Each structure stands twice: as C-alpha cells, then as structure tokens.
Amino acid sequence: MSKCLVTLTLGETYKERFEKFSRASWVSYCQRHSIQLIVLDKPLDESPRAQKRSPAWQKLLILSQDWSDSFDQIAWVDSDIIINSQLAPDLFSFVSPEEIGAVEAFVFPTANMFVAGLLERYEAWEGQGRNFMRNTTAHQYYSNRKISSEESGNGCLPVVQTGVVVSSPKHHRSLFESIYYSYEEHFGPEGNYEMPAMSFEISRSGYWKPLPQEFNIVVQDFLQFLIPTKNEGGKDRRIILFSISKLFHKILISSYLQRILQMSFFLHFAGSAYLMRKLRLNQRGKTAK
C-alpha cells in the first residue's frame, strides 16, 4: 500500500514557519510509518479564480496531479500542524482506500462542552470587535455560509474538520474536483475558506470515516478549557489570565502546549499559529523535556 502525506506552503511566512516548527516532526512521523512526504511550495492552480480565493482550496487538487496515481492513499495535512511523531499511529491504518478519513468538528471534548466554550469565545470576540460567524450547530454552520438548510438535511449532517483528510485518487478524485470547481468563496477568514463546502460534500458522500479526535486537536478548542476568557464578573480577559509577569505567562502557555501535544497525535494551530513558537521541540519533533 503506497501512501503519502501532502501539504502546501505558499509565501515566505508559511515556508519559514513550517520549516522551523513542523518539518522535523513530520519527517520523523513519515519515516516511522513508511509514508512519503510531499511539501508543495507552488500553487497547483494559478488561474485568476484561484488567485482570488484562499490557497486552502487547493488541497482539493492533490488527487489530480501527475504524481497522485502513484499512491493508493493521500493524506492532506495543514502546514500549521505539529505531529507527536513518537505517539501518533499510522493514520492510514484507520481508513480503507474507499473511505475518506477526517475528524468530526463540534464534538470535542463533548458536543455540549464545545458549544459552551464557543459561546464564551463569541462573547470575548464581540468585546474585541472581531468579525466572526455565530454558529453553534452544524445547521447554522452550513446555512450561514450559503449552503441551504434543505441541502444540509436540516442540520443533520456533521461538520468535518478539513485540516487533516485521508483520501484516494482512485475513489475520490472526481468528488474533490467537483467541490473545487463548483463552489466559490463568499466570505473572508470567518467563513473558513474551503471547509464548509468540503465538509458538506464529504459528509453526504457516504465515504466519510471519522478519524480519532487525536488526529486533529485544535489548539484553540483545547486552551479555552484551560485558560478562560473572562473572570467571574464577566470582564473580558483575552488570553492573559492572571495578574502575573509576562515571563511566567509565557512559561505557563508553553507548559500547557507541551502537555496538549503529549496527549495528541496531530496538534493543529488553526487561527493561532503565533503560538507555535511557544512549543519547545527537539530536533526529532518530540516535546523537549
């Protein structure tokens, strides 16, 4: 069974961040499980349409390349992920070539706890004047992004986190190409780019196989339970929790991140890439002692 892990790094910021914080752990992981690593640094589509929307959409084209048919399975992994290379099992072992593997969103650590944390985050974001979409259900997630409630089965379809997706060129190329060419990007970052369309189509395709949550632990979803955004009086505290020194705060965050990585397979810094530099790693991508 031939398999590869693919990501895309466009622009110096993304390239430097991947090389500095992610590559070592990815190389170690791929070597351990006999997975080929492909890091793309040029667009797969350079059309005017592609240039007008986020490069994140181009993950849908990884099954359509000249090299794609060389693999039975291909895993897309967002470049802002650090892998616990010594703990993480082979993600391909959880998914047959006929299936699409991805983690379900809106359910970590439980569905009710996720919503509670999300509402608290919304309150903080409102106080900060941030632009965001309010959605606490899968139905709202899709309908807010112009995927109608009728199409989304009145909210019954789950939301799939598309930062890590296992698929097969043989079985899923046409589905991925259809999503790429049929959907447009109507919103900015608050719309989550390709994720609503990709999630919706994967969910209703019949191919979806949920991966263990550890394969896509989103840092923001985890930290919100460790570092509340408000005090008992309801005042927004942003990220800084205590009236303590900045040095102690940096040590505290670093300690939290290392502990989260120790419990994760793939740690995803979606929307919080600035925190990657606070995670101390050794040369093999393991958490520093």
Residue pairs with C-beta under 8 A, 6 or more apart in sequence:
1 72
1 73
1 92
1 97
2 36
2 70
2 71
2 72
2 73
3 34
3 35
3 36
3 71
3 72
3 73
3 74
3 75
3 92
4 35
4 36
4 37
4 38
4 71
4 73
4 74
4 75
5 26
5 29
5 30
5 35
5 36
5 37
5 38
5 74
5 75
5 77
6 38
6 39
6 40
6 62
6 74
6 75
6 76
6 77
7 18
7 26
7 38
7 39
7 40
7 76
7 77
7 78
7 79
8 39
8 40
8 41
8 44
8 55
8 58
8 59
8 79
9 15
9 17
9 18
9 39
9 40
9 41
9 79
10 41
10 42
10 43
10 55
14 79
15 41
17 79
17 80
17 273
17 276
18 39
18 79
20 277
21 82
21 276
21 277
21 279
21 281
22 79
22 80
22 81
22 82
22 83
22 276
22 285
23 39
24 281
24 283
24 284
24 285
25 82
25 83
25 84
25 85
25 281
25 284
25 285
25 286
26 37
26 77
26 83
26 85
26 285
27 37
27 285
28 83
28 85
28 86
28 284
28 285
28 286
29 35
29 83
29 85
29 88
29 285
30 36
30 37
32 85
32 86
33 89
33 90
33 92
35 75
35 90
35 92
36 71
38 67
39 79
43 50
43 55
43 58
44 58
44 61
44 62
44 64
44 65
45 58
45 61
50 57
50 58
52 185
53 184
53 185
53 193
54 185
54 193
54 194
56 78
56 193
56 194
56 195
57 180
57 185
57 193
57 194
58 180
59 76
59 162
59 165
59 194
59 198
60 176
60 177
60 179
60 180
60 194
60 198
61 176
61 177
61 180
62 68
62 74
62 76
62 176
63 74
63 167
63 168
63 169
63 172
63 173
63 176
63 177
64 169
64 173
64 176
64 177
68 74
68 169
68 173
69 169
69 170
71 169
72 97
72 168
72 170
73 92
73 95
73 97
73 166
73 167
73 168
74 166
74 167
74 168
74 169
75 91
75 92
75 101
75 164
75 165
75 166
75 167
76 162
76 164
76 165
76 166
76 167
77 163
77 164
77 266
78 163
78 164
78 268
78 270
80 268
80 269
80 270
80 273
80 276
81 163
81 164
81 216
81 266
81 267
81 268
81 269
82 261
82 266
82 267
82 269
82 276
82 279
82 281
82 285
83 265
83 266
83 267
83 285
84 261
84 262
84 264
84 265
84 266
84 267
84 285
84 286
84 287
85 284
85 285
85 286
86 284
86 286
87 262
87 264
87 265
88 214
88 215
88 265
88 266
89 265
91 101
91 164
91 166
91 211
91 215
91 265
92 166
94 101
94 166
94 209
94 211
94 212
94 215
95 101
95 166
95 209
95 211
96 209
97 168
97 170
97 171
98 168
98 171
98 207
99 166
99 207
99 208
99 209
100 165
100 166
100 167
100 172
100 202
100 205
100 207
100 208
100 209
101 165
101 166
101 167
101 209
101 210
101 211
102 160
102 161
102 162
102 164
102 165
102 166
102 202
102 208
102 210
102 211
102 216
103 160
103 161
103 164
103 210
103 211
103 212
103 213
103 215
103 216
104 158
104 159
104 160
104 161
104 210
104 213
105 158
105 159
105 160
105 161
105 199
106 114
106 115
106 137
106 138
106 141
106 158
106 159
107 114
107 158
107 213
108 114
108 213
108 217
108 218
108 221
108 222
109 225
113 225
114 221
115 136
117 221
117 224
117 225
118 136
119 136
120 224
120 228
120 229
120 230
121 220
121 224
121 229
122 132
122 134
123 229
123 230
123 236
124 229
124 230
124 236
124 238
125 132
127 236
128 236
128 238
131 188
131 190
132 190
133 144
133 145
133 187
133 190
133 191
134 140
134 144
135 141
135 144
137 155
138 152
138 155
138 156
138 157
138 158
138 159
139 149
139 152
139 154
139 155
139 156
140 155
141 159
141 196
142 148
142 149
142 151
142 152
142 155
142 157
142 159
142 196
142 200
143 149
143 152
143 155
145 186
145 187
145 191
145 192
145 196
146 186
147 196
147 197
147 200
149 155
151 200
152 200
153 204
157 200
157 203
157 204
158 199
158 203
159 199
159 203
160 195
160 198
160 199
160 202
160 203
160 208
161 195
161 199
161 216
161 218
161 268
162 194
162 195
162 198
162 199
162 202
163 216
163 218
163 268
163 270
164 211
164 215
164 216
164 266
164 268
165 198
165 202
166 211
167 176
171 207
172 207
175 201
175 202
175 205
175 207
178 201
179 194
179 197
179 198
179 201
182 197
183 194
183 197
185 191
185 193
185 194
202 208
212 265
214 263
214 264
214 265
214 266
215 265
215 266
216 266
216 268
217 260
217 263
217 264
217 265
217 266
217 267
217 268
218 268
218 270
219 257
219 260
219 267
219 268
219 269
219 270
219 272
219 275
220 270
220 271
220 272
222 260
223 256
223 260
223 272
226 256
227 239
227 241
227 256
228 237
228 241
229 236
229 237
229 238
229 239
230 236
230 237
231 237
240 249
241 249
242 249
250 278
253 275
253 278
254 278
254 279
254 280
257 267
257 275
257 278
257 279
258 279
258 280
258 287
258 288
260 267
261 267
261 279
261 287
262 287
267 279
269 275
269 276
279 287
280 287
280 288
281 287
281 288
282 288
